[in-house]
Structure formats: C-alpha cells, structure tokens
Amino acid sequence: MPAPHSLLPPLLAKIDALIGAEKYQEVAETYAAFVKEHPTTSYLASEPIPFKLNVAFSKKYGSSATTTFTLRNTTWASDVKGALKAGASDFSTLVAKYEAEVADIAKTVKKVA
C-alpha cells in the first residue's frame, strides 16, 4: 500500500475537479473520507483547499473581486478549513455564502477592457 502522503496529489486533483464543478458538498465528503482512511494527512489535505477556492473564484469572478473579498474577510481561509473539518453541510453552506459575496463584489468592480 502506498504511503498516505503519496495519495495526496490524486486527492487534490479530484478536489480541483469538484470545486470546478461547484460540487462543494462532495469536496467535503471526499476530504472526510480520505482523512478517515489516512488520519495523518488531515493538515496536508486541508491546507490547499482555500487556495483552490480562491483560484476558482478568481477565474469565475475576477481576481479583483476575489482579492477584495479576502481583504475584507481576513479569516476566510481558516474559516473554510474549520468548516471543512466540521462537516460537508457546514463546508458547502460557508463556501456558497462566500461565493455569493465574491459575486456581489464582482458586480461593483470596474471592468477593464
């Protein structure tokens, strides 16, 4: 059986795909199942997820809106990781809330041609 840490790249690729498909509940379920099977990977498995959300939001709403959101919500990344560990429902609810906030900010950001 491979070392748990060597299984992280495929996990993170799957999480990327789920985030891209906006399947946030499945992100948390996938994370929870992986960490249950490989408990020593909890930190390494959760740490990239806020960044991956940031990238997805930047692609969808623009980097200005996403950066503005993160500056206004300085604990957002730790809040995301906390919700991820709390459960799929908490995580998907929080991410949907944050995405809506980024979308609202994006409506006010001046578009540059």
Secondary structure, DSSP 8 states (H G I E B T S, - for coil): ---GGGGHHHHHHHHHHHHHTT-HHHHHHHHHHHHHH-GGGHHHHHTTHHHHHHHHHHHHH-HHHHHHHHHH-TTHHHHHHHHHHH-HHHHHHHHHHHHHHHHHHHHHS----
